[in-house]
């Protein structure tokens, strides 16, 4: 087993807190499983990703010129759609919006 991309701690860090020598690899698989489970549960509870990664977020901006993202900090979205018909086929040109530091998409 290996750590998932959303793992919130390393095996070495967990071993330090558990007073397990790094040279003892007999429990690494169990520790990895527990880290993966705990990281997933924390993200589910908070309803957001904590480790920067690519994701898809769908929301209804209700005709607003600002939308608050669930997951931030964020880089500029690779695709953004504004479609009253809700078929979301035509993306907004990337020069028509920007991201503020607090994870807010601002339409120009």
Residue pairs with C-beta under 8 A, 6 or more apart in sequence:
1 29
1 32
1 33
1 36
2 32
3 10
3 11
3 32
3 35
3 36
4 36
4 39
4 40
5 51
5 53
6 39
6 40
6 43
6 49
6 50
6 51
6 53
7 35
7 36
7 39
7 51
8 35
8 38
8 39
8 42
8 50
8 51
9 35
9 39
11 28
11 31
11 32
11 35
12 22
14 31
14 34
14 35
15 21
15 22
15 24
15 31
16 22
18 31
20 27
20 31
39 50
42 50
43 49
43 50
47 70
48 70
48 71
49 55
49 71
52 73
54 78
55 71
57 69
57 70
57 71
59 67
59 70
61 67
61 82
63 84
65 106
65 107
66 104
66 105
66 106
66 107
67 104
67 105
68 102
68 103
68 104
68 105
69 99
69 103
69 104
69 105
71 103
72 102
72 103
73 101
73 103
74 99
74 103
75 99
76 94
76 97
76 98
76 99
77 97
77 99
77 105
79 91
80 91
80 92
80 94
80 97
80 105
81 88
81 89
81 90
81 91
81 92
82 92
82 107
83 89
83 90
92 107
95 108
96 107
96 108
97 105
97 106
97 107
97 108
98 105
98 106
98 108
99 105
99 106
100 106
